[in-house]
Amino acid sequence: MGESFEGQILTWFNYFHANPEVSWKEFNTTTTIAKILDGLGVRYRPFPDVTGLLAEIGDGEEVIAVRADIDALWQEVDGVWRGNHSCGHDANISMVLGALLYLKNKPLRKKIRFIFQPAEEKGNGSIAMIDRGALENVTHLFGVHLRPVEELPLGKAAPSIHHGAGIFLDGKIIGTDAHGARPHQGKNAIDVIAAIHQFIKSIYLSPFEAYSAKLTKIMAGGDSLNIIPGTAEFALDVRAQKNDVLHQLQSRIEEGLAGIKALYDIEMQWNWVDYTPGAEVSAEAEKIAANAIRSVCGEEVLAPPVITSGSDDFHFYTVKKPELKAAMIGIGADLKPGLHHPKMTFDRSVLDLGARILAETLKNA
């Protein structure tokens, strides 16, 4: 079986799991990764203005890269608001560091770059890394992520994850308040909200495509129950499996909101925020990952690519560099109840497996 770093990988995981930091505030996480790299004698480059860092082993002009997202979520756990690694980024850091350990003293044909990226949960951490040279001379990029049990069972690994595209709309309605006894004197923001809700449920695109749009925030009214509110804030969560379908959905929503604004004779403002593109998976990168899974674990472990409605800012790397050959490996981990659940748990024995698969993938790319 050869050398094993399972104990070290688990030790790293336990530390990152116990010390979560939210997006753009991963100061201790970045410092800890740097100390680990110092101890391993691995060269790296931090940044003066953002968290995260780039590390490299090997030599050569061409670069194979791997991304680990390092931020945690801010959420309520047992009645307390705190940082929480319920998306498994603590596992991703540990698996990528583990892959580095497995590769560090091996002969490498190319340079391997390790991208420890902040702020995936904000959807723009990847852009910060791209702007700071993460993709210079990179031909292939890989990632890794644990998958929920309904997507991938324990003991299986997938050569790619086909994430969907997502974006949020943040909006405000500016009508006119009125006394509850005189509704004709006002412009009721709640009526407008109801119209928006009904409208987005009536959008029909091709039934062969996966997509959704739903209200995720409504704020209207105050303590006085006899005042009809003229002002309200709202938000939409909009998703599609394919990038072009998301753009179609956005266009329909724009048209609909403009029509509702005119119909109710109110002012309405909205902005699209936190766009995350859907996966553009390279067949070549997917094949390299599949062969690595076979080599490390055997044919019986290899699962088909995972198709999920979730999103990940990993795919900005291919948007910004379309010729990049990229794939994110999925690891079955008996992950329950699901990603982003405050009590998410998984089988930690998969961390070493994920590190080995990732190392083999990077070596062979």
C-alpha beads as a LAMMPS data file, in Angstrom:
LAMMPS data file: protein, C-alpha beads

365 atoms
364 bonds

1 atom types
1 bond types

-500.0 500.0 xlo xhi
-500.0 500.0 ylo yhi
-500.0 500.0 zlo zhi

Masses

1 110.0

Atoms # bond

1 1 1 0.000 0.000 0.000
2 1 1 2.992 2.322 0.477
3 1 1 3.210 5.398 2.668
4 1 1 0.135 6.712 4.430
5 1 1 -0.568 10.228 5.673
6 1 1 -4.085 9.472 6.902
7 1 1 -3.328 10.470 10.495
8 1 1 -1.810 13.803 9.485
9 1 1 -4.699 14.604 7.142
10 1 1 -7.205 13.907 9.923
11 1 1 -5.224 16.080 12.357
12 1 1 -5.318 18.962 9.903
13 1 1 -9.032 18.436 9.347
14 1 1 -9.775 18.475 13.083
15 1 1 -7.959 21.792 13.430
16 1 1 -9.687 23.524 10.507
17 1 1 -13.049 22.086 11.575
18 1 1 -12.629 23.539 15.071
19 1 1 -11.467 26.948 13.818
20 1 1 -13.869 28.073 11.053
21 1 1 -13.565 31.541 9.544
22 1 1 -16.052 33.231 7.233
23 1 1 -15.403 34.622 3.761
24 1 1 -12.633 37.219 3.418
25 1 1 -11.778 36.797 7.121
26 1 1 -9.831 33.527 6.847
27 1 1 -6.776 35.102 8.519
28 1 1 -5.917 32.290 10.928
29 1 1 -6.725 29.662 8.292
30 1 1 -4.313 31.298 5.833
31 1 1 -1.613 31.637 8.505
32 1 1 -2.035 27.987 9.526
33 1 1 -1.735 26.760 5.934
34 1 1 1.403 28.899 5.540
35 1 1 2.929 27.351 8.683
36 1 1 2.162 23.863 7.377
37 1 1 3.853 24.727 4.078
38 1 1 6.842 26.174 5.939
39 1 1 7.165 22.908 7.831
40 1 1 7.072 20.958 4.577
41 1 1 9.572 23.218 2.871
42 1 1 7.070 24.166 0.150
43 1 1 7.298 27.551 -1.540
44 1 1 4.187 29.746 -1.452
45 1 1 2.952 33.265 -2.059
46 1 1 0.482 35.048 0.239
47 1 1 -1.183 38.354 -0.632
48 1 1 -1.028 41.710 1.156
49 1 1 -4.649 42.616 0.507
50 1 1 -6.696 39.371 0.596
51 1 1 -6.634 36.064 2.431
52 1 1 -5.597 32.808 0.741
53 1 1 -2.311 31.882 -0.919
54 1 1 -0.706 30.036 -3.825
55 1 1 1.789 27.199 -3.256
56 1 1 3.882 25.259 -5.783
57 1 1 5.928 22.098 -6.052
58 1 1 7.837 20.768 -9.039
59 1 1 9.250 22.667 -11.975
60 1 1 8.459 23.389 -15.593
61 1 1 6.681 25.907 -17.781
62 1 1 3.301 24.170 -17.826
63 1 1 1.303 24.157 -14.617
64 1 1 -1.324 21.755 -13.272
65 1 1 -3.446 23.434 -10.583
66 1 1 -5.785 22.346 -7.823
67 1 1 -8.170 24.568 -5.866
68 1 1 -9.143 24.272 -2.187
69 1 1 -11.779 26.675 -0.862
70 1 1 -10.992 27.708 2.713
71 1 1 -13.970 29.717 4.050
72 1 1 -16.789 28.702 6.373
73 1 1 -20.431 29.750 6.564
74 1 1 -21.933 32.071 9.172
75 1 1 -25.002 30.320 10.549
76 1 1 -27.004 29.531 13.649
77 1 1 -25.914 26.328 15.399
78 1 1 -27.799 25.317 18.543
79 1 1 -29.117 28.855 18.945
80 1 1 -25.711 30.533 18.540
81 1 1 -24.565 32.395 15.426
82 1 1 -21.013 31.411 14.517
83 1 1 -18.677 30.290 11.762
84 1 1 -19.431 26.722 10.704
85 1 1 -17.796 24.405 8.164
86 1 1 -21.099 22.867 7.071
87 1 1 -20.084 22.961 3.404
88 1 1 -17.049 20.755 3.959
89 1 1 -14.352 23.257 3.039
90 1 1 -12.349 22.029 6.041
91 1 1 -12.338 18.642 4.308
92 1 1 -11.309 20.217 0.989
93 1 1 -8.323 21.985 2.595
94 1 1 -7.236 18.760 4.277
95 1 1 -7.564 16.620 1.140
96 1 1 -5.609 19.119 -0.965
97 1 1 -2.856 19.375 1.672
98 1 1 -2.878 15.577 1.797
99 1 1 -2.428 15.393 -1.976
100 1 1 0.518 17.755 -1.631
101 1 1 2.061 15.416 0.963
102 1 1 1.648 12.398 -1.306
103 1 1 3.259 14.263 -4.212
104 1 1 5.955 16.314 -2.510
105 1 1 8.830 13.849 -2.845
106 1 1 7.691 12.227 -6.097
107 1 1 9.254 12.938 -9.509
108 1 1 6.942 15.366 -11.306
109 1 1 6.884 16.189 -14.996
110 1 1 5.233 19.570 -14.484
111 1 1 4.795 22.245 -11.865
112 1 1 1.782 21.761 -9.568
113 1 1 0.091 24.832 -8.095
114 1 1 -2.111 24.639 -5.014
115 1 1 -4.703 27.421 -4.876
116 1 1 -5.953 27.986 -1.319
117 1 1 -8.860 30.240 -2.174
118 1 1 -10.942 32.462 0.121
119 1 1 -14.589 33.412 -0.125
120 1 1 -16.125 30.642 -2.226
121 1 1 -19.376 31.171 -0.325
122 1 1 -19.436 34.780 -1.539
123 1 1 -19.027 33.592 -5.125
124 1 1 -16.095 35.879 -5.899
125 1 1 -13.037 34.418 -4.169
126 1 1 -11.999 32.697 -7.385
127 1 1 -11.950 36.049 -9.208
128 1 1 -9.555 37.416 -6.579
129 1 1 -7.207 34.465 -7.114
130 1 1 -7.392 34.773 -10.914
131 1 1 -6.575 38.483 -10.643
132 1 1 -3.508 37.549 -8.567
133 1 1 -2.044 35.105 -11.057
134 1 1 -3.547 31.769 -10.026
135 1 1 -4.029 30.691 -13.649
136 1 1 -0.699 31.786 -15.116
137 1 1 0.547 28.987 -17.421
138 1 1 -2.131 26.610 -16.088
139 1 1 -3.392 24.014 -18.587
140 1 1 -5.445 21.792 -16.234
141 1 1 -7.351 22.630 -13.051
142 1 1 -8.899 20.217 -10.572
143 1 1 -10.987 20.538 -7.446
144 1 1 -12.496 18.142 -4.931
145 1 1 -15.686 18.204 -2.863
146 1 1 -17.597 15.837 -0.634
147 1 1 -21.064 15.005 -1.953
148 1 1 -24.355 14.474 -0.078
149 1 1 -25.454 10.861 0.303
150 1 1 -28.321 11.298 -2.172
151 1 1 -25.834 12.345 -4.855
152 1 1 -22.998 9.908 -4.196
153 1 1 -22.910 7.008 -1.707
154 1 1 -20.030 6.195 0.617
155 1 1 -17.323 4.236 -1.166
156 1 1 -17.865 5.905 -4.545
157 1 1 -15.981 8.697 -6.293
158 1 1 -17.052 10.674 -9.366
159 1 1 -14.643 12.156 -11.922
160 1 1 -16.586 15.415 -12.198
161 1 1 -19.338 17.497 -10.632
162 1 1 -21.684 19.313 -12.994
163 1 1 -22.835 22.217 -10.860
164 1 1 -25.658 24.452 -11.982
165 1 1 -25.579 28.219 -12.463
166 1 1 -27.080 30.577 -9.913
167 1 1 -27.696 34.255 -9.260
168 1 1 -29.644 36.395 -6.795
169 1 1 -31.886 39.402 -7.410
170 1 1 -32.112 42.039 -4.676
171 1 1 -35.085 44.359 -5.099
172 1 1 -37.020 47.223 -3.528
173 1 1 -40.580 48.397 -4.119
174 1 1 -41.386 52.072 -3.519
175 1 1 -45.124 52.698 -3.480
176 1 1 -47.263 54.809 -1.119
177 1 1 -48.406 54.043 2.426
178 1 1 -52.131 54.263 3.176
179 1 1 -54.499 53.903 6.126
180 1 1 -56.065 50.454 6.308
181 1 1 -59.503 52.086 5.977
182 1 1 -58.513 53.940 2.798
183 1 1 -56.557 51.521 0.551
184 1 1 -57.427 53.499 -2.568
185 1 1 -55.128 56.286 -1.415
186 1 1 -52.012 54.141 -1.434
187 1 1 -49.952 51.833 -3.585
188 1 1 -49.697 48.553 -1.701
189 1 1 -46.241 46.965 -1.849
190 1 1 -47.653 43.645 -0.634
191 1 1 -49.904 43.479 -3.691
192 1 1 -46.796 43.963 -5.817
193 1 1 -44.969 41.194 -3.936
194 1 1 -47.921 38.865 -4.519
195 1 1 -47.833 39.710 -8.231
196 1 1 -44.103 38.966 -8.380
197 1 1 -44.667 35.628 -6.654
198 1 1 -47.408 34.692 -9.087
199 1 1 -45.368 35.843 -12.061
200 1 1 -42.229 33.823 -11.330
201 1 1 -44.383 30.705 -10.895
202 1 1 -45.767 31.257 -14.396
203 1 1 -42.401 31.305 -16.215
204 1 1 -42.093 28.297 -18.507
205 1 1 -38.920 27.366 -20.321
206 1 1 -38.219 24.056 -22.052
207 1 1 -39.309 21.103 -19.871
208 1 1 -36.085 19.366 -20.882
209 1 1 -34.077 21.935 -18.889
210 1 1 -33.642 22.184 -15.107
211 1 1 -34.322 25.644 -13.657
212 1 1 -36.044 27.414 -10.772
213 1 1 -36.857 30.894 -9.479
214 1 1 -38.281 31.603 -6.034
215 1 1 -38.733 34.427 -3.528
216 1 1 -36.266 34.106 -0.650
217 1 1 -36.838 37.405 1.171
218 1 1 -39.872 39.625 1.823
219 1 1 -39.702 42.607 4.188
220 1 1 -42.767 44.854 4.405
221 1 1 -44.864 46.590 7.027
222 1 1 -44.131 47.663 10.580
223 1 1 -45.629 47.623 14.060
224 1 1 -48.771 49.543 13.093
225 1 1 -51.189 46.988 11.718
226 1 1 -53.571 49.588 10.284
227 1 1 -51.008 50.930 7.798
228 1 1 -50.853 49.424 4.319
229 1 1 -47.143 49.473 3.460
230 1 1 -46.004 51.159 0.303
231 1 1 -42.401 50.023 0.640
232 1 1 -41.017 46.488 0.613
233 1 1 -37.752 44.679 0.004
234 1 1 -37.531 41.313 -1.679
235 1 1 -35.008 38.857 -3.098
236 1 1 -35.058 36.042 -5.622
237 1 1 -32.887 32.945 -5.876
238 1 1 -32.581 32.000 -9.567
239 1 1 -30.899 28.807 -10.794
240 1 1 -30.478 26.687 -13.912
241 1 1 -28.353 23.711 -14.798
242 1 1 -26.967 25.445 -17.874
243 1 1 -25.551 28.941 -18.165
244 1 1 -27.572 29.870 -21.260
245 1 1 -30.820 28.747 -19.585
246 1 1 -30.030 30.961 -16.591
247 1 1 -29.600 33.923 -18.932
248 1 1 -32.991 33.150 -20.532
249 1 1 -34.567 33.035 -17.081
250 1 1 -33.005 36.353 -16.107
251 1 1 -34.346 37.966 -19.278
252 1 1 -37.889 36.742 -18.578
253 1 1 -37.730 38.005 -15.002
254 1 1 -36.507 41.426 -16.161
255 1 1 -39.433 41.682 -18.582
256 1 1 -41.912 40.579 -15.935
257 1 1 -40.710 42.988 -13.253
258 1 1 -40.842 45.873 -15.735
259 1 1 -44.444 44.923 -16.574
260 1 1 -45.458 44.681 -12.891
261 1 1 -43.840 48.036 -12.198
262 1 1 -45.928 49.652 -14.936
263 1 1 -49.139 47.811 -13.981
264 1 1 -49.041 48.930 -10.335
265 1 1 -47.609 52.388 -11.125
266 1 1 -44.877 52.138 -8.524
267 1 1 -41.127 52.582 -8.461
268 1 1 -39.170 49.341 -8.369
269 1 1 -35.418 48.928 -8.226
270 1 1 -33.478 45.691 -8.534
271 1 1 -29.932 44.444 -8.940
272 1 1 -28.506 41.065 -9.898
273 1 1 -25.826 39.959 -7.404
274 1 1 -23.472 37.039 -6.680
275 1 1 -23.597 35.311 -10.061
276 1 1 -22.009 31.853 -10.059
277 1 1 -21.621 30.125 -13.447
278 1 1 -22.509 26.514 -14.120
279 1 1 -19.852 23.901 -14.745
280 1 1 -18.045 23.697 -18.073
281 1 1 -16.400 20.302 -17.571
282 1 1 -13.498 19.253 -19.778
283 1 1 -13.839 15.717 -21.161
284 1 1 -10.057 15.366 -20.994
285 1 1 -9.834 16.456 -17.347
286 1 1 -12.769 14.205 -16.463
287 1 1 -11.011 11.236 -18.110
288 1 1 -7.788 11.933 -16.190
289 1 1 -9.746 11.977 -12.918
290 1 1 -11.631 8.790 -13.830
291 1 1 -8.388 6.953 -14.566
292 1 1 -6.970 8.139 -11.225
293 1 1 -9.998 6.768 -9.371
294 1 1 -9.566 3.420 -11.139
295 1 1 -5.865 3.354 -10.358
296 1 1 -6.218 4.209 -6.657
297 1 1 -9.466 2.419 -5.795
298 1 1 -10.492 0.085 -8.600
299 1 1 -13.239 0.159 -11.221
300 1 1 -15.939 -0.626 -8.644
301 1 1 -15.417 2.745 -6.912
302 1 1 -15.783 4.843 -10.076
303 1 1 -19.218 6.479 -10.276
304 1 1 -20.787 8.490 -13.108
305 1 1 -20.380 12.277 -13.062
306 1 1 -22.514 14.032 -10.448
307 1 1 -25.175 16.428 -11.716
308 1 1 -26.336 18.830 -9.021
309 1 1 -28.365 22.038 -8.804
310 1 1 -25.879 23.474 -6.318
311 1 1 -23.272 25.957 -7.527
312 1 1 -19.601 26.661 -6.914
313 1 1 -17.386 29.589 -7.860
314 1 1 -14.763 27.049 -9.060
315 1 1 -16.331 27.466 -12.491
316 1 1 -15.287 31.107 -12.788
317 1 1 -11.812 29.755 -13.544
318 1 1 -13.068 28.266 -16.831
319 1 1 -15.228 31.315 -17.593
320 1 1 -12.147 33.537 -17.329
321 1 1 -9.922 31.056 -19.210
322 1 1 -12.128 29.012 -21.574
323 1 1 -9.230 26.894 -22.886
324 1 1 -8.587 25.609 -19.344
325 1 1 -9.248 21.872 -18.934
326 1 1 -11.049 21.565 -15.611
327 1 1 -13.018 19.099 -13.500
328 1 1 -13.991 18.834 -9.847
329 1 1 -13.826 15.358 -8.283
330 1 1 -16.750 14.238 -6.113
331 1 1 -16.180 12.027 -3.059
332 1 1 -18.986 9.940 -1.559
333 1 1 -18.794 10.401 2.209
334 1 1 -22.172 9.370 3.709
335 1 1 -22.722 13.130 4.060
336 1 1 -25.979 13.893 5.912
337 1 1 -28.420 15.660 6.171
338 1 1 -26.904 17.817 3.440
339 1 1 -24.434 20.538 2.570
340 1 1 -25.012 23.806 4.491
341 1 1 -27.079 22.034 7.156
342 1 1 -25.741 23.303 10.517
343 1 1 -25.379 19.721 11.798
344 1 1 -23.804 18.260 8.640
345 1 1 -21.722 15.147 9.286
346 1 1 -19.739 12.760 7.100
347 1 1 -17.473 9.717 7.329
348 1 1 -14.006 11.156 7.900
349 1 1 -12.267 8.020 6.644
350 1 1 -12.788 9.359 3.098
351 1 1 -10.330 12.221 3.595
352 1 1 -7.278 10.076 2.899
353 1 1 -9.016 8.444 -0.059
354 1 1 -9.810 11.855 -1.541
355 1 1 -6.197 12.997 -1.051
356 1 1 -4.856 9.877 -2.805
357 1 1 -7.232 10.236 -5.758
358 1 1 -6.373 13.907 -6.089
359 1 1 -2.630 13.218 -5.936
360 1 1 -2.903 10.580 -8.666
361 1 1 -4.992 12.944 -10.794
362 1 1 -2.474 15.771 -10.518
363 1 1 0.487 13.458 -11.173
364 1 1 -1.081 12.103 -14.358
365 1 1 -2.478 15.336 -15.777

Bonds

1 1 1 2
2 1 2 3
3 1 3 4
4 1 4 5
5 1 5 6
6 1 6 7
7 1 7 8
8 1 8 9
9 1 9 10
10 1 10 11
11 1 11 12
12 1 12 13
13 1 13 14
14 1 14 15
15 1 15 16
16 1 16 17
17 1 17 18
18 1 18 19
19 1 19 20
20 1 20 21
21 1 21 22
22 1 22 23
23 1 23 24
24 1 24 25
25 1 25 26
26 1 26 27
27 1 27 28
28 1 28 29
29 1 29 30
30 1 30 31
31 1 31 32
32 1 32 33
33 1 33 34
34 1 34 35
35 1 35 36
36 1 36 37
37 1 37 38
38 1 38 39
39 1 39 40
40 1 40 41
41 1 41 42
42 1 42 43
43 1 43 44
44 1 44 45
45 1 45 46
46 1 46 47
47 1 47 48
48 1 48 49
49 1 49 50
50 1 50 51
51 1 51 52
52 1 52 53
53 1 53 54
54 1 54 55
55 1 55 56
56 1 56 57
57 1 57 58
58 1 58 59
59 1 59 60
60 1 60 61
61 1 61 62
62 1 62 63
63 1 63 64
64 1 64 65
65 1 65 66
66 1 66 67
67 1 67 68
68 1 68 69
69 1 69 70
70 1 70 71
71 1 71 72
72 1 72 73
73 1 73 74
74 1 74 75
75 1 75 76
76 1 76 77
77 1 77 78
78 1 78 79
79 1 79 80
80 1 80 81
81 1 81 82
82 1 82 83
83 1 83 84
84 1 84 85
85 1 85 86
86 1 86 87
87 1 87 88
88 1 88 89
89 1 89 90
90 1 90 91
91 1 91 92
92 1 92 93
93 1 93 94
94 1 94 95
95 1 95 96
96 1 96 97
97 1 97 98
98 1 98 99
99 1 99 100
100 1 100 101
101 1 101 102
102 1 102 103
103 1 103 104
104 1 104 105
105 1 105 106
106 1 106 107
107 1 107 108
108 1 108 109
109 1 109 110
110 1 110 111
111 1 111 112
112 1 112 113
113 1 113 114
114 1 114 115
115 1 115 116
116 1 116 117
117 1 117 118
118 1 118 119
119 1 119 120
120 1 120 121
121 1 121 122
122 1 122 123
123 1 123 124
124 1 124 125
125 1 125 126
126 1 126 127
127 1 127 128
128 1 128 129
129 1 129 130
130 1 130 131
131 1 131 132
132 1 132 133
133 1 133 134
134 1 134 135
135 1 135 136
136 1 136 137
137 1 137 138
138 1 138 139
139 1 139 140
140 1 140 141
141 1 141 142
142 1 142 143
143 1 143 144
144 1 144 145
145 1 145 146
146 1 146 147
147 1 147 148
148 1 148 149
149 1 149 150
150 1 150 151
151 1 151 152
152 1 152 153
153 1 153 154
154 1 154 155
155 1 155 156
156 1 156 157
157 1 157 158
158 1 158 159
159 1 159 160
160 1 160 161
161 1 161 162
162 1 162 163
163 1 163 164
164 1 164 165
165 1 165 166
166 1 166 167
167 1 167 168
168 1 168 169
169 1 169 170
170 1 170 171
171 1 171 172
172 1 172 173
173 1 173 174
174 1 174 175
175 1 175 176
176 1 176 177
177 1 177 178
178 1 178 179
179 1 179 180
180 1 180 181
181 1 181 182
182 1 182 183
183 1 183 184
184 1 184 185
185 1 185 186
186 1 186 187
187 1 187 188
188 1 188 189
189 1 189 190
190 1 190 191
191 1 191 192
192 1 192 193
193 1 193 194
194 1 194 195
195 1 195 196
196 1 196 197
197 1 197 198
198 1 198 199
199 1 199 200
200 1 200 201
201 1 201 202
202 1 202 203
203 1 203 204
204 1 204 205
205 1 205 206
206 1 206 207
207 1 207 208
208 1 208 209
209 1 209 210
210 1 210 211
211 1 211 212
212 1 212 213
213 1 213 214
214 1 214 215
215 1 215 216
216 1 216 217
217 1 217 218
218 1 218 219
219 1 219 220
220 1 220 221
221 1 221 222
222 1 222 223
223 1 223 224
224 1 224 225
225 1 225 226
226 1 226 227
227 1 227 228
228 1 228 229
229 1 229 230
230 1 230 231
231 1 231 232
232 1 232 233
233 1 233 234
234 1 234 235
235 1 235 236
236 1 236 237
237 1 237 238
238 1 238 239
239 1 239 240
240 1 240 241
241 1 241 242
242 1 242 243
243 1 243 244
244 1 244 245
245 1 245 246
246 1 246 247
247 1 247 248
248 1 248 249
249 1 249 250
250 1 250 251
251 1 251 252
252 1 252 253
253 1 253 254
254 1 254 255
255 1 255 256
256 1 256 257
257 1 257 258
258 1 258 259
259 1 259 260
260 1 260 261
261 1 261 262
262 1 262 263
263 1 263 264
264 1 264 265
265 1 265 266
266 1 266 267
267 1 267 268
268 1 268 269
269 1 269 270
270 1 270 271
271 1 271 272
272 1 272 273
273 1 273 274
274 1 274 275
275 1 275 276
276 1 276 277
277 1 277 278
278 1 278 279
279 1 279 280
280 1 280 281
281 1 281 282
282 1 282 283
283 1 283 284
284 1 284 285
285 1 285 286
286 1 286 287
287 1 287 288
288 1 288 289
289 1 289 290
290 1 290 291
291 1 291 292
292 1 292 293
293 1 293 294
294 1 294 295
295 1 295 296
296 1 296 297
297 1 297 298
298 1 298 299
299 1 299 300
300 1 300 301
301 1 301 302
302 1 302 303
303 1 303 304
304 1 304 305
305 1 305 306
306 1 306 307
307 1 307 308
308 1 308 309
309 1 309 310
310 1 310 311
311 1 311 312
312 1 312 313
313 1 313 314
314 1 314 315
315 1 315 316
316 1 316 317
317 1 317 318
318 1 318 319
319 1 319 320
320 1 320 321
321 1 321 322
322 1 322 323
323 1 323 324
324 1 324 325
325 1 325 326
326 1 326 327
327 1 327 328
328 1 328 329
329 1 329 330
330 1 330 331
331 1 331 332
332 1 332 333
333 1 333 334
334 1 334 335
335 1 335 336
336 1 336 337
337 1 337 338
338 1 338 339
339 1 339 340
340 1 340 341
341 1 341 342
342 1 342 343
343 1 343 344
344 1 344 345
345 1 345 346
346 1 346 347
347 1 347 348
348 1 348 349
349 1 349 350
350 1 350 351
351 1 351 352
352 1 352 353
353 1 353 354
354 1 354 355
355 1 355 356
356 1 356 357
357 1 357 358
358 1 358 359
359 1 359 360
360 1 360 361
361 1 361 362
362 1 362 363
363 1 363 364
364 1 364 365
